[in-house]
Amino acid sequence: MPIAFFTGGASWFSRETARLLLDDGWQVILTDINQKNLDEVVTALGGAPNVVGAVLDVTDRVAVKSLVDKIVAERGHIDALLNIAGGSNHLGLARVPFHESDPANWDPIVRPNLYGVMHCCHAVLPHMVAARKGSIVSVSSGMGLRGSRNMSTYSAAKHAVIGLTQSICQEVGQYGIRINCVAPGSAESRWMPDLGKGGTKLPPLGTRTSAKDVANAIHFLLSDRASHITGTCMDISGGSSLH
C-alpha cells in the first residue's frame, strides 16, 4: 500500500487531497504544527489505520528528519511527499512595501514556506533514491509566479520553491523520482472560506481557487497519468496569474 506524507496536514488542501488518495488505496500520514486542527482533519477522514496524524514543525530540520526516518523504519517506505505547510495569512503580519518591512518578520515567512520544503525534501529524498521511486508535490503560489505588491518576502519564498523544484528534478529523475509544484491563486482556506470574496479582484473564472481545485491538481501530478511530468509548476489561479 503506497504511503503519502503530508505537511500542513490540517489544511483544507491536505484534507481534500487525502480524500482522493484514500479512495485510491493509499495510507496517509498528516503532519501539522496545530494539534487541534490536525485532529479535526484526521477524524473527518476516518482516522486509523489508513490516516495517521503527527504534530510536526517543518522549520525544525532535526524533528523532520527524525519523523521521516521513524516512518520509513516502521512502514518501509514513503512514496509521496506533499509539501503543503506554509502560507502567510495566519501569521497576522502587515502587508507593507519591502523598504518599510521589519527584517524580524522575514524569517517567520521564509522558514515555513521555503526552509520547510527544503527540510522535508532533504529528509525524504535519500529514502526515495534508495527505493528508486517516489513523487513530490510542493505548494507554491500565484505570488511565486509573479511578484506581488506589499508581499515581497512571501513572493520570494514561493518563487524559490519553484526554483528548488526545477533544480531537484534534474538531480533525481535518474532514480525514477518526479518533483513538481502547484501555484494556487487566492484560495479557499480556514482563514478565507468564502470563494466569492477575497482580495480586490476575482479571477476571470469568477471565483477564488477551491481546496478541491488544488487537490485535483496534486492528485493528477501524483498519478500515473503524469508519469512523464517533472519540474513543472501548475498554475491553479482561475486565470489571475497569467504568467
C-alpha positions in Angstrom: 0.0 0.0 0.0 1.5 3.4 -1.0 2.2 5.9 1.7 1.8 9.7 1.4 3.5 12.1 3.9 1.8 15.5 4.2 3.0 18.7 5.8 0.3 21.3 6.6 -1.9 18.3 7.1 -4.6 20.3 8.9 -5.1 22.5 5.8 -8.1 22.1 3.5 -5.7 21.4 0.6 -4.5 18.4 2.5 -7.9 17.2 3.6 -9.2 17.2 0.0 -6.1 15.6 -1.4 -6.1 13.0 1.3 -9.7 12.1 0.4 -8.7 11.4 -3.2 -5.6 9.3 -2.2 -7.6 7.3 0.3 -10.1 6.4 -2.4 -7.1 5.1 -4.4 -6.0 2.9 -1.6 -3.2 5.0 -0.1 -2.2 5.3 3.5 -2.0 8.9 4.6 0.3 10.5 7.2 -0.8 14.0 8.1 1.6 16.3 10.0 0.9 19.8 11.2 2.0 22.2 13.9 -1.6 22.7 15.1 -2.7 19.7 17.1 -6.4 20.7 17.3 -6.9 21.4 13.6 -4.9 18.3 12.8 -7.2 16.1 15.0 -10.2 17.5 13.2 -9.0 16.6 9.8 -7.8 13.1 10.9 -11.3 12.5 12.4 -13.0 13.8 9.3 -11.0 11.4 7.1 -11.9 8.4 9.2 -8.8 8.0 11.4 -6.6 4.9 11.8 -5.4 2.6 10.3 -5.2 4.4 7.0 -5.0 8.0 8.4 -2.4 8.9 11.0 -1.7 12.4 12.4 1.5 13.6 13.9 2.5 17.1 15.2 5.5 18.5 13.3 7.1 21.9 12.9 8.6 21.8 9.5 11.1 24.6 10.4 12.8 22.1 12.8 15.1 20.2 10.5 16.1 17.7 13.1 12.5 16.9 14.0 11.6 16.5 10.3 14.4 14.0 9.7 13.7 12.1 12.9 10.0 11.6 12.0 10.7 10.7 8.4 13.3 8.1 9.4 10.9 6.7 12.0 8.1 6.3 9.4 10.4 4.5 7.0 11.8 2.3 9.7 8.3 1.3 10.8 6.5 1.2 7.4 9.3 0.6 5.0 8.8 3.5 2.6 7.3 6.9 1.8 6.0 7.0 -1.8 4.8 10.6 -1.9 5.8 13.8 -0.1 3.2 16.7 -0.2 4.8 20.0 1.0 1.6 21.9 1.9 2.7 23.7 5.1 3.2 27.4 4.7 1.1 30.4 3.8 1.0 33.9 5.3 -2.5 35.0 6.3 -2.3 33.1 9.6 0.8 35.0 10.7 -1.1 38.3 11.1 1.8 40.3 9.6 1.1 43.7 8.0 1.4 43.9 4.2 3.8 46.8 3.6 6.3 47.8 0.9 9.6 45.9 1.2 11.6 49.0 2.2 9.2 49.5 5.1 9.2 45.9 6.3 10.7 44.8 9.6 13.5 42.3 8.9 12.4 40.5 12.1 9.3 39.5 10.1 11.2 37.9 7.2 12.1 34.6 8.9 8.6 33.8 10.1 7.6 33.8 6.4 10.7 32.3 4.8 11.2 29.5 7.3 7.9 27.6 6.8 7.4 28.5 3.2 10.9 27.7 1.9 13.0 26.0 4.5 10.2 23.7 5.5 10.1 22.4 1.9 13.8 22.1 1.9 13.9 20.2 5.2 11.3 17.7 4.1 12.8 17.1 0.6 16.2 16.7 2.2 14.9 14.1 4.7 12.7 12.1 2.3 14.8 12.1 -0.9 17.5 9.7 0.3 14.8 7.1 1.0 13.2 7.6 -2.4 16.6 7.4 -4.1 17.3 4.1 -2.3 13.9 2.8 -3.4 14.4 4.3 -6.9 10.9 5.7 -7.0 8.8 8.5 -5.5 6.9 11.7 -6.2 7.0 15.1 -4.5 4.5 17.9 -4.9 5.0 21.2 -3.2 2.6 24.1 -2.9 4.0 27.4 -4.3 1.6 30.3 -5.0 0.4 32.6 -7.7 2.6 35.1 -5.9 5.5 32.9 -6.6 4.8 33.0 -10.4 5.0 36.8 -10.3 5.8 39.4 -7.7 3.0 40.8 -5.6 2.8 44.3 -4.2 3.5 44.5 -0.5 4.1 40.8 -0.3 7.8 40.7 -1.5 9.1 38.3 1.2 6.3 35.8 0.6 6.6 36.1 -3.1 10.3 35.5 -2.9 9.9 32.4 -0.7 7.2 30.9 -3.0 9.3 31.7 -6.1 12.2 29.9 -4.5 10.0 26.8 -4.1 9.6 26.7 -7.9 13.4 27.1 -8.4 14.0 24.4 -5.9 11.6 22.1 -7.7 13.2 22.7 -11.1 16.7 22.1 -9.7 16.0 18.9 -7.7 14.1 17.3 -10.6 17.3 17.3 -12.7 19.2 15.6 -9.9 16.7 12.8 -9.0 15.0 12.0 -12.3 17.5 9.3 -13.0 16.2 7.4 -9.9 12.6 7.5 -11.1 11.6 10.3 -8.8 9.4 13.1 -10.0 9.1 16.5 -8.3 6.5 19.2 -9.2 4.7 22.1 -7.6 1.3 23.8 -7.9 0.6 27.5 -7.7 -2.9 28.3 -6.3 -4.3 31.8 -6.7 -6.3 33.4 -3.9 -7.6 30.1 -2.4 -10.2 28.7 -0.1 -8.8 28.1 3.4 -9.6 28.1 7.1 -8.9 31.8 7.1 -10.8 32.6 3.9 -13.6 30.1 3.4 -15.8 32.2 1.1 -14.9 31.6 -2.5 -16.8 34.7 -3.7 -14.7 37.0 -1.6 -11.0 37.7 -1.1 -8.7 40.4 -2.4 -9.9 43.3 -4.6 -10.5 41.4 -7.8 -11.8 37.9 -8.6 -10.0 35.9 -11.4 -11.6 35.6 -14.9 -13.4 32.4 -13.9 -15.3 34.3 -11.3 -14.4 32.6 -8.0 -11.3 32.1 -5.9 -9.5 28.7 -6.1 -11.2 26.0 -4.1 -9.4 23.4 -2.0 -10.8 20.7 -4.3 -9.2 22.5 -7.3 -5.8 22.3 -5.7 -6.4 18.7 -4.6 -7.3 17.6 -8.1 -4.1 19.1 -9.5 -2.0 17.4 -6.8 -3.8 14.1 -7.3 -3.1 14.3 -11.0 0.6 15.1 -10.5 1.0 12.0 -8.2 -0.8 9.7 -10.6 0.5 7.6 -13.5 -1.2 10.0 -15.9 1.6 12.4 -15.0 4.3 9.8 -15.3 6.4 11.9 -17.7 5.8 15.3 -15.9 8.5 16.6 -13.6 9.9 20.0 -12.8 6.7 21.7 -13.7 4.7 24.3 -11.8 0.9 24.1 -12.4 -1.0 27.3 -12.3 -4.3 26.9 -10.5 -5.5 30.5 -10.2 -8.6 30.7 -12.4 -6.7 32.9 -14.8 -5.5 35.5 -12.3 -1.8 34.7 -12.6 -1.4 34.7 -16.4 2.3 34.1 -16.2 
